[in-house]
């Protein structure tokens, strides 16, 4: 319905832009925190207790 009108090259460009935004966001995030939000959830499920969300 929506994506069949987008050419394959435009899909590649959109995916590269999204990837670049994710890289920039993660660099900024890790300047302030030691681990990512999903890692915190993963550790909580693994150890069964809250892990301190330490800043750098």
N, C-alpha and C positions, 0 to 999 in steps of 0.2 A: 504494500500500500504506500509506504513512504520511501523506503530505501531502493525500490526498483527503478526509481527515476534518477538516482545518483550514480554517476559513472564510476567505474572501478578506481580510476586515478583519484577521484575526489574522496572515495572511501579510504584510500591509502593516506592521503593528506590529512584527513580528519583523525585517523588513528595515530599518525605521527604527532599531531598537535596535542592530542589527549595524553600520549606517552610523555611528551616534553613537560606538560603541566604536572603530571604525576612526579616526575623526577625533581622538578623545581620545588614542589610542595614537600617532598620527602627530605630534601636537603635543608629546607627551612625548619621542618619538624625536628629533625635530629640535632639541630643547633640548640634546641631547648630541652629535649627529652632524651633519655638513654634508650628507650624502646618504644616501638610503635603501639598503637591502640589494640591491634589484633594480637600482638605478642602478649600483651597484658591479659587478654581474655584466654589465650592459649595456656599461659602459665597458671591462671586461676583454675581452669578445668583440669590441668595436670596435677597441681599440688593441692587443690581443694581448699585453698585459703587465699585471702587477699595478699597481693604482693604490693609493696610500696612503689608508688609511681614517682620515682625520684627524678628531679630535674638535674641537669648537669651542673 
